[in-house]
Amino acid sequence: MDQLQTWVLNLPEGKFYLYLLLAVGASAAGFIYAFIFFRRARVIEDTPTSKIRSAAQGYVELAGRGELLEGDTIIAPLTTTPCTWYRFKVERIHDRHTTTVASGTSEELFALVGETGRCVIDPEGAAVTCKTKKVWYEYSYPSTSGGRGGGGMFGRMRGRYRYTEERMHPGEPLYAIGMFMSVGGGAESFNTDAEVRDVLNLWKKNRAGLLKHFDANGDGELDMQEWQAVRKAAYQRVRREQVKRSAQPPTHIMKKPQHDNRPYLLSVYPQDELVKRYKRMAAGSLAGFFLAGVAAVWMATLRLIG
């Protein structure tokens, strides 16, 4: 303790204020993250799990398994592994710091399949918790091994690039809480007037076709009575299409809430385990808040007041 006290007292003024600022920043960050993680845990606990088929429109919690949409393939860029979601980062390791060379997060749609249906997941803006995380080291960028080598202790000590990739895979359990909505099918609300206008605007671009079908007197023009026939035909076409669309099953979608700050969470862990993880993270952040705060107060007292 005496050595630490001597070290603080002998620090150059610039470095002292830098370390003091870092301690204050760490304390503030610990408090903020403690609040965020604890709030996520409470939201999960307070939101009941819904069935996809009967879920209400709005903020909803779902559970099932993750799957790819038909015809789509999502490939993690570093290992070229098929997945439902990925996040990656490549860092250049210098002697005293690292710089990010490349990074990215998947925003491609995939599906949550439950007992009563399927919901399309838009992962943009979600806080994702996955089990698969691969880290390896190489001398070169881009990767020459695709994560198949270079990750041992020798690679950790000697490699100049650190590769990190996180993934969720098809068939894994998937927990999701976010904004749920149904579009199309019986859930669709129609704006018949607007659709009729769109059809009329499309038909007007083919004047020859309009005259062929609706110019009853053959004078090369459409009079008021003939325009009424055009509008009636457009209305009937729109209504036929609407009836067909309403007979189709709706598409369920989950995405980040747009008009409030409730969390959007995706996880391969079940609800109970996810709550425990967030509470542990909140406790750790709170401990960091107190420790960094005490360090900042001690440094300030020792150097500025004492």
N, C-alpha and C positions, 0 to 999 in steps of 0.2 A: 504493500500500500504506500509506504514511504517512497519507493522508487517511482510509482505511478504519479504521486503528488509532485515529486521533483521534476518528472518528465513534463507534466502540464505547466509547471511554473517556468520552465526553461524553453518552452516552445516559442518560436518566433511569432510575432503578433499575427502575421498573415495566416500561418498554419493553425494557430489557436482558434481564430475566428472561423476558419474552414471546418475544423473538427467540431466546434460548437454548433455550427450551422447543420452539419451532418447529423449530429445527435438530436437536435430539435426536429429536423426533417424526418428522421427515423421514428421519433416518438409520435409525430403527427400522422405519419403513414400507418403506424401500428394502430392508432385509434380509429382511423378511417376504415381500415380493413377489418378490424374487429367488429365494427358496426355493420359493414357489408355482409360478412360471413354469418353473423348472428341473425341478421334480418332474413337472409336466404333460408336459414334453418327454420325460422318461425313461419315464413311463408309456406314452406313445404309441409310443415306440421299442420297448419291451419287450412290447407286446401285439400278437400276430399278427392280421391281418384275417381274419374268418370269413365264410363264406357263410350267408345267412339260413336256408336250408333245413336246413343241417347244424350250425348254431351251437349250442354247449352252453349250458345254462342257467347264468347267472351273469354275470360281468363280461366284456364282449365288445366288439370293435371291428368296425364295419360301414362299408361304403362303397357309395354308389349315387347316386341323385338324389332331391331332395325333390319331393313331390307332395301335393296336397290329397286328403283323404279324400272318398269319394263323397257328394255332397249337401251338403258343407260349403264355405263360403266364408269366408276370413279376410281382413279388410279393415284395412289400416293406418289409424289414426284421423285423422292429420293430413293425409295426401295422398289418402285413400280409394283407395289402390292395393291390388289383390288380391295376397296374398303367403302364404307358409307360416308366417312368423314376423315379429314386429316388436318394436321398443323405441322409445319416444319420450320426449321431455322438452321442456317449455316453460318458459323462464326469463324473469323480469322483470329488465331491466338497469337498475340504479341508477347513481349517479355513481361509487361506489367498490366496489360489490359487486353480486351477482345473487342473486335468490331464485327457487326452483322453484315455478312456478304449477301445473303438472300434469305427471305422468309415469306411465308404465305399461309393462308387458312382457307380450307375448302368452303365454298358457298353454294355448291351444287345440291339440288334437291334430292332427298331420299325419302323412304317411307317408314313409318311406325305401324307395324301390323299387330292388332290386338285381337281379342276373342270375338269382337262384334264388328270388325271392319278395319279399314286402313286409313291412315292420315298422312298426308304429304308434309314433310318437315322441311322448312326453309331455315337452314342453320345460321344465316347471316345475323350477327349480333348476339349469338347465344354464348353463354358461359358453359363450356363443355368439359366434362370429367370423364376420361377414358382410362382403360387399364393398360393398353399397349403403348409403351414409350421406349423407343430405341435410340441409343446414343453411341456414336463411334467416332474415331479419330483417323484422319488421313493426312498425307502430305500435300495432296493436290485438290483442286476444285475446278471442274465438277468432280463428283465422286467417281472413283474407278471400281469400287467394290460393291456399291449399292447396299452398304450395310452388312455385307457378308464377311467382312474382315476388318482388321485395323482397330478393333475395339478393346483389346486386352490392355494390361498394364503398360506394356511397351508402347503401344499406340497412344495411350493416355499421356505418357511422358514425352513422347517424341513427335506426335502428330501436330501439324500446324493448323489444321482445320477441324472444328468440332461440328458434327452433324447430329441433329436432333429431329426425330419424327414421332409424332403421336397419331394414333389411328383408332377408329371404331370400325368394326367389321360386320358384314351381313350375318344375321343369325344371333348376334349378341343381344342380351337384354337391353332394353332402352326405356329410360324414364324421361318424360318431357313435361315441362310446365311453361305455359306461355299463352299467347292469344290464339284462340281456336275460332275458325269460321268455316262455313259451308258455302260453296258456290256451285251454281248450275243445278240442273234437275229441279226438283220441287222446291229447293231453297232459293231459286233465282227469282228476283223481282223484275218484271218486264217494263220497259218504257216503250210502249207500242208506238206512240207518236214519233219518237226519235228514230225508231227502227224503220217506220214507214218513210220518213224523210230520207233516210240513207238509201233505201231501195229506189225511191224516185230520183235521187241525184245520180245513182248508178245508171238507171234507165235513160236519163236525159243525155248521157254521153253517147248513146247509140240511137240517134234520131231516126235513122233508117228503120231500125227494128221497131221503134214506137209507132211510126207511121204504118208499117206493115201490119201490125196487130190491132191498132186502135183507130186508124183513120177510116172510119166507116163510110164516109161519103167520097173518099178518094180525091179530095181537093188539095192534098199536100200540106195541110195544116190541121192542128188539133183544136177544135172549138171547145167551149165550156162543157158541153155534154160529153164529148170524147175524153176531156181531161178528168171528168168525174169517173169515167170508166177506168182510166189509168189508175187513179187513186184507189178505187175499189179493188182492183186487181192487186195492187201493192199491199193493201191492208190484208187481203185474204192470204197472200203469200206469207206475210209476216206472221199472221196468226197460225198458219200451218206449221211454220218453223218453231214457233214458241211452244206449240203443243208437243212436237217431237222432243224439244229440249227438256220440257218439264217432265217427260216420261223417263228420262235418263236419271240414274242415281246421282246424287250430289257428290262433289269432290270436297273432302275435308282437308283443311290446311292449318298448320300451326306455324306461327312466326313471332317475332319480337313485338311486344306491345308498343304501339306508336304514340299513344297519348298519355301514358303514365310511366312511372319509373319502377314498376314491379319487375322482378328479375325474369329473364328468359333462360331456362336451364335445360341442358341435355346431359344425360349421364347413363353409363352402362351399369352403375351401381343401383341397387334397389333403394326405395325411399328411406327406410330406416337407417341403412348404412350411410347414405348421403347426408342425412341430418347429423349423424355422429361425426362425419368428416368435417362438415362445416362448423360444428361446435368446437372441435379440436383446433381447427384453424383460427376460429375467433379467440379461443383461449390463448393460443400462441401469439397472436397479434396483440392481444391485450397485455400479455407479459412483456412483449417487445416495447409497447407504449410506456409501461412503467419503468423498465430498465433504462431505456434511452432517455426518458424524461429525468430520471434520477441522475444519470450521468451528465446531462446538460446542466442541471441545477448545481451539481457538485462542481463542475468545471467553472461555471460562472461565479459561484460563491468564492471558490479558491483564488481565482485570478482577478476578478473584477471588484469583489467586495472585501475579501480577506486581505 
